[in-house]
Each structure stands twice: as structure tokens, then as C-alpha cells.
Amino acid sequence: MTEVDTAAVTSADGTTIGYRSFGAGPPLLVLHGAMQSGLSQRDLAEALADRFTVVLPDRRGRGASGTFGPHWSLDREVQDVAALVAGTGARLGFGISSGAVILLEAALTGAFERLALFEPVLVVDGSIPTGWAEEIDA
């Protein structure tokens, strides 16, 4: 598979968000999880490239994108997705783990026509213990 494009967009706070795109067809944004980079999904991109232009961004702090910065938040990640949607025209999304949660939040802004989500990390009414988070933050 040949990389079709390596490019970047600028998020609302000025952070560069780099991405690669593969294939031809309607743009499909594939957003990776926390412990990955865009290239973690290269095999998936290659499998879908005959039907979609698969956009693989590197989320903040990874690969071709800028740093997290001192004010990282879910809102910043949603702004990054908005910049990617504006820059690539992607109205279809596939999110993995925390990437799925970010796409769900971005969907509330009307950014997507369709989403597919794989293992979104959702905590509902204490369904997952989170007491360990305070210790990690400290």
C-alpha cells in the first residue's frame, strides 16, 4: 500500500495535528486509543483503502502531532477532531477505545454522519472503579 498523503491541520489552540491518508473513496477518520499512534491502525487502513480514503491522525503527544500542552482536555481533543474533519472532509468515523469516546463527544457537535466505535471506555454510574486515578494524578 502506498501512502496517498501525509499532511497536517492546525487545531483551535494552534497545535499541529499530523495525519496520513490511504486509499480512495469517501474520507473515513480512524481515531486510535491512548497507547497508540495513527500508524497502529495501518493494517485496518490498508484493508479499507479500496472503499475509503482512510485518514489516520496522530493524536496530541504522538508521532507527527504537537505536544499535549499544559491544558490538555477532552475538549481540546474534540477541537483536534473538528480541525481534521474540516481539513479532510471526513464525515465518517471509526474510534478505538479512548478515540471512540472522543468521536462520541465530537458527534454531539454534528461533525459526523456515521460512527463505528470499538470498545469505548465509558464509565456509567461507577461501573468501572476509578479510585486509582487520584493516586496516579498525585
DSSP file with accessible surface (Angstrom, degrees, kcal/mol):
  #  RESIDUE AA STRUCTURE BP1 BP2  ACC     N-H-->O    O-->H-N    N-H-->O    O-->H-N    TCO  KAPPA ALPHA  PHI   PSI    X-CA   Y-CA   Z-CA
    1    1 A M              0   0  100      0, 0.0     2,-0.4     0, 0.0    45,-0.1   0.000 360.0 360.0 360.0 135.3    0.0    0.0    0.0
    2    2 A T        -     0   0  117      1,-0.0    21,-0.4     2,-0.0     2,-0.3  -0.810 360.0-115.0 -99.2 136.7    1.3    3.4   -0.9
    3    3 A E        -     0   0   72     -2,-0.4    19,-0.2     1,-0.2     3,-0.1  -0.564  24.2-163.5 -69.0 127.5    0.7    6.4    1.4
    4    4 A V        -     0   0   90     17,-1.8     2,-0.3    -2,-0.3    18,-0.2   0.872  66.3  -0.1 -79.9 -37.5   -1.5    8.8   -0.5
    5    5 A D  E     -A   21   0A  69     16,-1.6    16,-2.2     2,-0.0     2,-0.4  -0.998  45.7-164.8-156.2 141.9   -0.9   11.8    1.6
    6    6 A T  E     +A   20   0A  88     -2,-0.3     2,-0.3    14,-0.2    14,-0.2  -0.991  41.4 137.1-125.5 119.9    1.0   13.0    4.7
    7    7 A A  E     -A   19   0A  31     12,-2.4    12,-2.8    -2,-0.4     2,-0.3  -0.822  36.6-135.8-149.0-174.6   -0.4   16.3    5.9
    8    8 A A  E     -A   18   0A  55     10,-0.3     2,-0.3    -2,-0.3    10,-0.2  -0.984   3.3-155.8-151.2 155.3   -1.4   18.3    9.0
    9    9 A V  E     -A   17   0A  17      8,-2.1     8,-2.8    -2,-0.3     2,-0.5  -0.842  23.8-120.6-122.7 166.7   -4.1   20.5   10.2
   10   10 A T  E     -A   16   0A  95     -2,-0.3     6,-0.2     6,-0.2     5,-0.1  -0.950  24.6-140.5-113.4 123.4   -4.0   23.2   12.9
   11   11 A S    >   -     0   0    5      4,-3.0     3,-2.3    -2,-0.5    69,-0.1  -0.224  34.9 -92.5 -74.6 170.5   -6.3   22.8   15.9
   12   12 A A  T 3  S+     0   0   82      1,-0.3    -1,-0.1    64,-0.2    64,-0.0   0.798 126.5  50.0 -56.5 -32.6   -8.1   25.7   17.5
   13   13 A D  T 3  S-     0   0   57     63,-0.1    -1,-0.3     2,-0.1    -2,-0.0   0.358 124.2-100.0 -91.3   7.9   -5.3   26.3   20.1
   14   14 A G  S <  S+     0   0   49     -3,-2.3     2,-0.2     1,-0.3    -2,-0.1   0.396  74.4 144.4  93.3  -1.3   -2.6   26.3   17.4
   15   15 A T        -     0   0   23     -5,-0.1    -4,-3.0     1,-0.1     2,-0.4  -0.514  49.8-124.9 -73.8 135.1   -1.4   22.6   17.9
   16   16 A T  E     -A   10   0A  65     -2,-0.2    50,-3.2    -6,-0.2     2,-0.6  -0.643  20.7-163.9 -79.0 131.6   -0.4   20.8   14.8
   17   17 A I  E     -A    9   0A   1     -8,-2.8    -8,-2.1    -2,-0.4     2,-0.2  -0.952  10.7-157.9-118.9 107.1   -2.2   17.5   14.2
   18   18 A G  E     +A    8   0A   2     -2,-0.6    40,-2.6    40,-0.3     2,-0.3  -0.533  15.7 172.8 -84.4 151.4   -0.5   15.3   11.7
   19   19 A Y  E     -AB   7  57A  20    -12,-2.8   -12,-2.4    38,-0.3     2,-0.3  -0.984  24.0-144.3-152.1 162.0   -2.1   12.6    9.7
   20   20 A R  E     -AB   6  56A  41     36,-1.6    36,-3.7    -2,-0.3     2,-0.4  -0.942  16.6-156.1-122.4 148.2   -1.7   10.1    6.9
   21   21 A S  E     -AB   5  55A   8    -16,-2.2   -17,-1.8    -2,-0.3   -16,-1.6  -0.976   7.7-171.2-130.1 145.9   -4.3    9.1    4.4
   22   22 A F  E     + B   0  54A   0     32,-2.0    32,-2.9    -2,-0.4   -19,-0.1  -0.970  43.0   1.9-131.0 144.9   -4.6    5.9    2.4
   23   23 A G  E    S- B   0  53A  20    -21,-0.4     2,-0.3    -2,-0.3    30,-0.2  -0.293  74.1 -77.0  88.8-164.6   -6.9    4.8   -0.5
   24   24 A A  S    S+     0   0   67     25,-1.9    30,-0.0    28,-0.6    -2,-0.0  -0.993  74.7  55.8-145.4 145.4   -9.7    6.3   -2.4
   25   25 A G  S    S-     0   0   43     -2,-0.3    28,-0.2    27,-0.2    27,-0.2  -0.801  93.8  -8.0 127.2-168.7  -13.4    7.0   -1.7
   26   26 A P  S    S-     0   0   72      0, 0.0    27,-1.5     0, 0.0     2,-0.2  -0.311  82.6-101.5 -60.9 139.6  -15.3    8.9    1.0
   27   27 A P  E     -c   53   0A  36      0, 0.0    65,-0.8     0, 0.0    64,-0.8  -0.441  36.8-168.6 -68.3 134.2  -13.0   10.0    3.8
   28   28 A L  E     -cd  54  92A  16     25,-2.7    27,-3.1    -2,-0.2     2,-0.6  -0.984  11.7-147.1-124.8 115.7  -13.1    7.9    6.9
   29   29 A L  E     -cd  55  93A   0     63,-2.7    65,-2.7    -2,-0.5     2,-0.6  -0.750  11.3-165.8 -85.7 120.7  -11.4    9.2   10.1
   30   30 A V  E     - d   0  94A   1     25,-2.7     2,-0.6    -2,-0.6    65,-0.2  -0.948   5.1-163.5-109.8 114.9   -9.9    6.4   12.2
   31   31 A L  E     - d   0  95A   3     63,-2.6    65,-2.4    -2,-0.6    68,-0.1  -0.888  10.2-143.7-108.2 118.3   -9.0    7.7   15.7
   32   32 A H        -     0   0    0     -2,-0.6     6,-0.1    25,-0.4     7,-0.0  -0.157  18.7-101.8 -75.2 168.6   -6.7    5.5   17.8
   33   33 A G    >   -     0   0    3     65,-0.2     3,-1.2     4,-0.1    26,-0.2  -0.099  43.8 -84.8 -82.0-175.3   -6.7    4.8   21.5
   34   34 A A  T 3  S+     0   0   43      1,-0.3    -2,-0.1    62,-0.0    63,-0.0   0.839 122.3  45.6 -64.9 -39.6   -4.5    6.3   24.2
   35   35 A M  T 3  S+     0   0  183      2,-0.0    -1,-0.3     0, 0.0     2,-0.2  -0.038 108.6  67.4 -99.4  33.5   -1.5    3.9   24.0
   36   36 A Q    <   -     0   0   62     -3,-1.2     2,-0.3    -4,-0.0    23,-0.1  -0.758  64.9-137.4-135.8 179.7   -1.3    4.0   20.2
   37   37 A S    >   -     0   0   36     -2,-0.2     3,-1.7    21,-0.1     4,-0.3  -0.839  43.1 -91.9-131.7 175.4   -0.5    6.3   17.2
   38   38 A G  G >  S+     0   0    1     -2,-0.3     3,-2.0     1,-0.3    20,-0.1   0.886 123.7  60.5 -56.3 -39.7   -2.2    6.6   13.9
   39   39 A L  G >  S+     0   0   67      1,-0.3     3,-1.8     2,-0.2    -1,-0.3   0.673  83.9  79.7 -67.6 -12.1    0.1    4.1   12.3
   40   40 A S  G <  S+     0   0   62     -3,-1.7    -1,-0.3     1,-0.3     3,-0.2   0.743  96.1  47.8 -61.7 -21.3   -1.2    1.5   14.8
   41   41 A Q  G <> S+     0   0   28     -3,-2.0     4,-2.5    -4,-0.3    -1,-0.3   0.130  75.9 113.4-106.1  19.2   -4.2    1.2   12.5
   42   42 A R  H <> S+     0   0   67     -3,-1.8     4,-2.8     1,-0.2     5,-0.2   0.902  75.3  53.0 -60.9 -42.7   -2.3    0.9    9.2
   43   43 A D  H  > S+     0   0  130     -4,-0.3     4,-2.1    -3,-0.2    -1,-0.2   0.916 110.7  47.9 -60.0 -41.9   -3.5   -2.7    8.6
   44   44 A L  H  > S+     0   0   52      2,-0.2     4,-1.8     1,-0.2    -1,-0.2   0.931 110.8  51.8 -62.1 -44.1   -7.1   -1.6    9.0
   45   45 A A  H  X S+     0   0    0     -4,-2.5     4,-1.2     1,-0.2    -2,-0.2   0.921 109.7  49.0 -59.5 -43.3   -6.4    1.4    6.7
   46   46 A E  H  < S+     0   0   68     -4,-2.8     3,-0.3     1,-0.2     4,-0.3   0.894 109.6  52.0 -65.1 -37.0   -5.0   -0.9    4.1
   47   47 A A  H  < S+     0   0   61     -4,-2.1     3,-0.3     1,-0.2    -1,-0.2   0.822 118.2  37.2 -68.3 -28.9   -8.0   -3.3    4.3
   48   48 A L  H >X S+     0   0   33     -4,-1.8     3,-2.1    -3,-0.2     4,-1.9   0.508  88.6  97.1 -98.7  -6.7  -10.4   -0.4    3.8
   49   49 A A  T 3< S+     0   0    8     -4,-1.2   -25,-1.9    -3,-0.3    -1,-0.2   0.681  74.8  62.4 -65.5 -17.4   -8.4    1.6    1.3
   50   50 A D  T 34 S+     0   0  126     -4,-0.3    -1,-0.3    -3,-0.3    -2,-0.1   0.668 118.7  27.2 -80.6 -11.8  -10.3    0.1   -1.7
   51   51 A R  T <4 S+     0   0  142     -3,-2.1     2,-0.3     1,-0.2    -2,-0.2   0.580 125.6  29.6-118.5 -19.9  -13.5    1.7   -0.4
   52   52 A F     <  -     0   0   51     -4,-1.9     2,-0.9   -27,-0.2   -28,-0.6  -0.961  69.5-119.2-138.7 156.1  -12.5    4.7    1.6
   53   53 A T  E     -Bc  23  27A  33    -27,-1.5   -25,-2.7    -2,-0.3     2,-0.5  -0.898  44.5-150.1 -89.4 105.1   -9.8    7.3    1.9
   54   54 A V  E     -Bc  22  28A   0    -32,-2.9   -32,-2.0    -2,-0.9     2,-0.6  -0.728   7.1-155.6 -88.1 122.0   -8.7    6.3    5.4
   55   55 A V  E     -Bc  21  29A   3    -27,-3.1   -25,-2.7    -2,-0.5   -34,-0.2  -0.882   8.5-171.9-101.6 119.2   -7.4    9.2    7.5
   56   56 A L  E     -B   20   0A   0    -36,-3.7   -36,-1.6    -2,-0.6     2,-0.1  -0.845   9.5-173.5-113.9  92.8   -5.0    8.1   10.3
   57   57 A P  E     -B   19   0A   0      0, 0.0     2,-0.6     0, 0.0   -25,-0.4  -0.476  24.7-128.2 -80.6 156.7   -4.2   11.1   12.6
   58   58 A D        -     0   0    2    -40,-2.6   -40,-0.3   -21,-0.2     3,-0.1  -0.940  31.0-131.7 -96.3 119.9   -1.7   11.0   15.4
   59   59 A R    >   -     0   0   14     -2,-0.6     3,-1.4     1,-0.2     6,-0.3  -0.221  46.2 -61.4 -65.8 163.6   -3.4   12.3   18.5
   60   60 A R  T 3  S+     0   0    1      1,-0.3     7,-0.2     7,-0.1     8,-0.2  -0.119 125.2  23.8 -45.3 139.1   -1.7   15.0   20.6
   61   61 A G  T 3  S+     0   0   38      5,-3.8     2,-0.4     1,-0.2    -1,-0.3   0.537 107.8  94.1  81.9   8.6    1.6   14.0   22.0
   62   62 A R  S X  S-     0   0   40     -3,-1.4     3,-2.4     4,-0.4    -1,-0.2  -0.977  86.7 -43.0-135.7 146.4    2.2   11.3   19.4
   63   63 A G  T 3  S+     0   0   68     -2,-0.4    -2,-0.1     1,-0.3   -26,-0.0  -0.027 122.5   1.0  47.7-122.2    4.0   10.9   16.1
   64   64 A A  T 3  S+     0   0   51    -46,-0.1    -1,-0.3    -4,-0.0     2,-0.2   0.367 113.6  91.8 -84.5   4.1    3.6   13.9   13.7
   65   65 A S  S <  S-     0   0   15     -3,-2.4   -48,-0.2    -6,-0.3    -6,-0.1  -0.603  78.7-100.4-101.0 163.4    1.4   15.9   16.1
   66   66 A G        -     0   0   25    -50,-3.2    -5,-3.8    -2,-0.2    -4,-0.4  -0.034  50.8 -74.9 -70.6 179.1    2.2   18.5   18.6
   67   67 A T        -     0   0  108     -7,-0.2    -1,-0.2    -6,-0.2    -7,-0.1  -0.184  37.5-110.0 -74.7 165.9    2.5   18.1   22.4
   68   68 A F        -     0   0   88     -8,-0.2     3,-0.2    -7,-0.1     5,-0.1   0.881  54.4-154.3 -59.6 -40.2   -0.3   17.6   24.9
   69   69 A G    >   -     0   0   36      1,-0.2     3,-0.9     2,-0.1    -1,-0.1   0.005  32.7 -71.8  79.1 168.9    0.5   21.1   26.3
   70   70 A P  T 3  S+     0   0  120      0, 0.0    -1,-0.2     0, 0.0    -2,-0.0   0.666 127.9  50.3 -74.5 -14.6   -0.3   22.2   29.8
   71   71 A H  T 3  S+     0   0  128     -3,-0.2     5,-0.2     2,-0.1    -2,-0.1  -0.167  72.9 161.9-119.9  41.5   -4.1   22.5   29.3
   72   72 A W    <   +     0   0  118     -3,-0.9     2,-0.3     4,-0.1     3,-0.1  -0.290  11.9 150.9 -60.8 143.0   -4.9   19.1   27.7
   73   73 A S     >  -     0   0   37     -5,-0.1     4,-1.8     1,-0.1     3,-0.2  -0.978  61.2-100.6-161.9 166.7   -8.6   18.2   27.9
   74   74 A L  H  > S+     0   0   59     -2,-0.3     4,-2.4     1,-0.2     5,-0.2   0.894 122.3  59.0 -59.3 -38.3  -11.3   16.2   26.1
   75   75 A D  H  > S+     0   0  103      1,-0.2     4,-2.3     2,-0.2    -1,-0.2   0.893 103.1  51.5 -59.3 -39.5  -12.5   19.5   24.7
   76   76 A R  H  > S+     0   0   66      2,-0.2     4,-2.1     1,-0.2    -1,-0.2   0.911 109.3  50.0 -63.7 -41.7   -9.0   20.0   23.1
   77   77 A E  H  X S+     0   0    3     -4,-1.8     4,-2.1     2,-0.2    -2,-0.2   0.894 109.7  51.1 -64.6 -37.3   -9.2   16.5   21.5
   78   78 A V  H  X S+     0   0   18     -4,-2.4     4,-2.5     2,-0.2    -2,-0.2   0.900 108.4  52.0 -66.4 -38.5  -12.6   17.3   20.1
   79   79 A Q  H  X S+     0   0   73     -4,-2.3     4,-2.2     2,-0.2    -2,-0.2   0.890 107.4  53.2 -62.7 -37.4  -11.2   20.6   18.7
   80   80 A D  H  X S+     0   0    4     -4,-2.1     4,-2.2     2,-0.2    -2,-0.2   0.924 109.0  48.5 -62.2 -43.8   -8.5   18.5   17.1
   81   81 A V  H  X S+     0   0    2     -4,-2.1     4,-3.0     1,-0.2     5,-0.2   0.916 108.4  54.3 -63.1 -41.4  -11.1   16.2   15.5
   82   82 A A  H  X S+     0   0   51     -4,-2.5     4,-2.6     1,-0.2    -1,-0.2   0.913 108.7  48.7 -59.3 -41.5  -13.0   19.3   14.3
   83   83 A A  H  X S+     0   0   17     -4,-2.2     4,-2.5     2,-0.2    -1,-0.2   0.903 111.9  49.3 -65.1 -38.9   -9.8   20.5   12.6
   84   84 A L  H  X S+     0   0    3     -4,-2.2     4,-2.3     2,-0.2     6,-0.5   0.917 111.1  49.1 -66.4 -41.7   -9.4   17.1   11.0
   85   85 A V  H  X S+     0   0   19     -4,-3.0     4,-2.4     1,-0.2    -2,-0.2   0.942 114.3  45.7 -62.8 -45.6  -13.0   17.0    9.8
   86   86 A A  H  < S+     0   0   89     -4,-2.6    -2,-0.2    -5,-0.2    -1,-0.2   0.901 117.4  44.3 -64.0 -38.6  -12.6   20.5    8.3
   87   87 A G  H  < S+     0   0   46     -4,-2.5    -1,-0.2    -5,-0.2    -2,-0.2   0.764 126.9  26.3 -79.6 -26.7   -9.3   19.7    6.7
   88   88 A T  H  < S-     0   0   30     -4,-2.3    -2,-0.2    -5,-0.2    -3,-0.2   0.582  93.8-126.2-111.8 -16.8  -10.1   16.2    5.3
   89   89 A G     <  +     0   0   42     -4,-2.4     2,-0.3    -5,-0.3    -4,-0.2   0.571  49.5 163.5  78.6   9.0  -13.9   16.4    4.7
   90   90 A A        +     0   0    0     -6,-0.5    -1,-0.2    -5,-0.2   -62,-0.2  -0.466  15.5 162.9 -66.9 120.9  -14.3   13.2    6.8
   91   91 A R        +     0   0   92    -64,-0.8    22,-3.4    -2,-0.3    23,-1.4   0.249  60.8  73.5-117.0   4.0  -17.9   12.8    7.9
   92   92 A L  E     -de  28 114A  35    -65,-0.8   -63,-2.7    20,-0.2     2,-0.4  -0.949  65.9-172.5-115.6 141.0  -17.4    9.1    8.7
   93   93 A G  E     -de  29 115A   3     21,-2.0    23,-2.0    -2,-0.4     2,-0.4  -0.983  20.8-170.7-139.7 147.8  -15.6    8.0   11.8
   94   94 A F  E     -de  30 116A  46    -65,-2.7   -63,-2.6    -2,-0.4     2,-0.4  -0.981  18.5-169.3-132.8 121.1  -14.2    4.9   13.5
   95   95 A G  E     -de  31 117A   0     21,-2.2    23,-2.9    -2,-0.4     2,-0.5  -0.908  10.2-154.4-118.5 142.9  -12.9    5.2   17.0
   96   96 A I  E >   - e   0 118A  14    -65,-2.4     3,-2.3    -2,-0.4    23,-0.2  -0.957  59.2 -48.3-116.0 126.3  -10.9    2.8   19.1
   97   97 A S  T >> S+     0   0   39     21,-2.8     4,-1.4    -2,-0.5     3,-0.7  -0.223 134.5   5.2  55.8-120.8  -11.0    2.9   23.0
   98   98 A S  H 3> S+     0   0   26      1,-0.3     4,-2.2     2,-0.2    -1,-0.3   0.833 130.7  62.2 -65.8 -26.5  -10.5    6.5   24.1
   99   99 A G  H <> S+     0   0    0     -3,-2.3     4,-2.2     1,-0.2    -1,-0.3   0.866 100.3  54.2 -62.4 -33.8  -10.5    7.5   20.5
  100  100 A A  H <> S+     0   0    0     -3,-0.7     4,-2.3    18,-0.3    -1,-0.2   0.904 106.6  50.5 -65.6 -40.1  -14.1    6.2   20.4
  101  101 A V  H  X S+     0   0   35     -4,-1.4     4,-2.3     2,-0.2    -2,-0.2   0.921 109.5  50.8 -64.5 -42.0  -15.0    8.4   23.4
  102  102 A I  H  X S+     0   0    4     -4,-2.2     4,-2.6     1,-0.2    -2,-0.2   0.930 110.7  48.7 -62.1 -43.4  -13.5   11.5   21.6
  103  103 A L  H  X S+     0   0    0     -4,-2.2     4,-2.3     2,-0.2    -1,-0.2   0.886 108.4  54.1 -66.0 -36.3  -15.5   10.8   18.5
  104  104 A L  H  X S+     0   0   63     -4,-2.3     4,-0.9     2,-0.2    -1,-0.2   0.934 110.8  45.8 -60.3 -44.9  -18.7   10.4   20.5
  105  105 A E  H >< S+     0   0   75     -4,-2.3     3,-0.7     1,-0.2     4,-0.3   0.917 112.9  50.1 -64.5 -41.3  -18.1   13.8   22.0
  106  106 A A  H ><>S+     0   0    1     -4,-2.6     3,-1.7     1,-0.2     5,-1.2   0.852 101.6  63.3 -65.7 -32.2  -17.3   15.3   18.6
  107  107 A A  H ><5S+     0   0   34     -4,-2.3     3,-2.0     1,-0.3    -1,-0.2   0.812  89.8  67.7 -63.3 -27.6  -20.5   13.7   17.2
  108  108 A L  T <<5S+     0   0  137     -4,-0.9    -1,-0.3    -3,-0.7    -2,-0.2   0.719  95.7  56.4 -64.2 -19.6  -22.5   15.9   19.6
  109  109 A T  T < 5S-     0   0  101     -3,-1.7    -1,-0.3    -4,-0.3    -2,-0.2   0.446 121.2-108.8 -88.5  -2.2  -21.3   18.9   17.5
  110  110 A G  T < 5S+     0   0   45     -3,-2.0    -3,-0.2    -4,-0.2    -2,-0.1   0.638  76.3 137.2  84.7  16.5  -22.8   17.4   14.3
  111  111 A A      < +     0   0   12     -5,-1.2     2,-0.3    -8,-0.1    -4,-0.2   0.743  58.3  50.5 -69.1 -24.8  -19.3   16.6   12.9
  112  112 A F        -     0   0   22     -5,-0.2   -20,-0.2     1,-0.1     3,-0.1  -0.885  50.4-163.0-124.0 149.6  -20.2   13.1   11.7
  113  113 A E  S    S+     0   0  136    -22,-3.4     2,-0.3    -2,-0.3   -21,-0.2   0.794  88.7   8.3 -87.2 -37.9  -22.8   11.4    9.5
  114  114 A R  E     -e   92   0A 192    -23,-1.4   -21,-2.0     2,-0.0     2,-0.3  -0.996  64.3-168.8-146.9 145.7  -21.9    7.9   10.8
  115  115 A L  E     -e   93   0A  57     -2,-0.3     2,-0.4   -23,-0.2   -21,-0.2  -0.977   8.6-164.7-132.1 147.1  -19.7    6.4   13.5
  116  116 A A  E     -e   94   0A  48    -23,-2.0   -21,-2.2    -2,-0.3     2,-0.4  -0.995  18.2-163.3-124.2 133.8  -18.5    3.0   14.3
  117  117 A L  E     -e   95   0A  62     -2,-0.4     2,-0.5   -23,-0.2   -21,-0.2  -0.968   9.1-160.9-126.1 133.5  -17.0    2.6   17.8
  118  118 A F  E    S-e   96   0A 106    -23,-2.9   -21,-2.8    -2,-0.4   -18,-0.3  -0.960  73.0 -26.0-117.4 116.7  -14.8   -0.2   19.2
  119  119 A E  S    S-     0   0  134     -2,-0.5    -1,-0.2   -23,-0.2   -19,-0.1   0.889  73.8-161.7  49.9  55.1  -14.5   -0.7   22.9
  120  120 A P        -     0   0   44      0, 0.0     2,-1.2     0, 0.0   -22,-0.2  -0.431  22.0-121.9 -64.0 138.8  -15.3    2.9   24.0
  121  121 A V        +     0   0   77    -24,-0.5     2,-0.5    -2,-0.1    -2,-0.0  -0.721  46.5 167.7 -84.5  96.2  -14.1    3.5   27.6
  122  122 A L        -     0   0   85     -2,-1.2     2,-0.6     2,-0.0   -24,-0.0  -0.955  24.6-162.3-118.0 130.7  -17.3    4.5   29.2
  123  123 A V        -     0   0   73     -2,-0.5     2,-0.5     4,-0.1     3,-0.0  -0.956  13.9-178.1-110.7 117.5  -17.9    4.8   33.0
  124  124 A V    >   -     0   0   91     -2,-0.6     3,-1.2     1,-0.1    -2,-0.0  -0.975  66.9 -24.8-121.3 119.5  -21.6    4.9   33.9
  125  125 A D  T 3  S-     0   0  166     -2,-0.5    -1,-0.1     1,-0.3    -2,-0.0   0.875 126.3 -48.3  48.4  45.9  -22.7    5.3   37.5
  126  126 A G  T 3  S+     0   0   62      2,-0.1    -1,-0.3     1,-0.1    -3,-0.0   0.724  91.3 147.7  74.1  20.7  -19.5    3.9   38.9
  127  127 A S  S <  S+     0   0   77     -3,-1.2    -2,-0.1     1,-0.1    -1,-0.1   0.743  70.7  40.7 -63.3 -21.4  -19.4    0.8   36.5
  128  128 A I  S    S-     0   0   70      0, 0.0    -1,-0.1     0, 0.0    -2,-0.1  -0.995  95.6-116.6-126.9 127.0  -15.6    0.9   36.5
  129  129 A P        +     0   0  105      0, 0.0    -2,-0.1     0, 0.0     3,-0.0  -0.396  34.1 174.4 -62.6 133.3  -13.7    1.6   39.7
  130  130 A T    >   +     0   0   76     -2,-0.1     3,-1.7     1,-0.1     4,-0.5   0.261  44.4 109.6-125.0  11.9  -11.7    4.9   39.3
  131  131 A G  T >> S+     0   0   58      1,-0.3     3,-0.8     2,-0.2     4,-0.7   0.810  72.2  65.6 -60.2 -28.3  -10.2    5.4   42.7
  132  132 A W  H 3> S+     0   0  149      1,-0.2     4,-1.9     2,-0.2    -1,-0.3   0.763  84.9  74.9 -64.9 -23.5   -6.8    4.6   41.4
  133  133 A A  H <> S+     0   0   30     -3,-1.7     4,-2.7     1,-0.2    -1,-0.2   0.871  89.7  55.3 -62.3 -37.8   -6.8    7.7   39.2
  134  134 A E  H <> S+     0   0  154     -3,-0.8     4,-2.0    -4,-0.5    -1,-0.2   0.904 107.5  49.8 -62.8 -40.4   -6.2   10.1   42.2
  135  135 A E  H  < S+     0   0  161     -4,-0.7    -1,-0.2    -3,-0.3    -2,-0.2   0.908 111.6  48.1 -65.1 -41.3   -3.1    8.2   43.1
  136  136 A I  H  < S+     0   0  120     -4,-1.9    -2,-0.2     1,-0.2    -1,-0.2   0.923 110.1  52.1 -65.4 -43.1   -1.8    8.4   39.6
  137  137 A D  H  <        0   0  141     -4,-2.7    -1,-0.2     1,-0.2    -2,-0.2   0.891 360.0 360.0 -58.6 -39.8   -2.5   12.1   39.4
  138  138 A A     <        0   0  118     -4,-2.0    -1,-0.2    -5,-0.2    -2,-0.2   0.880 360.0 360.0 -66.4 360.0   -0.6   12.6   42.6
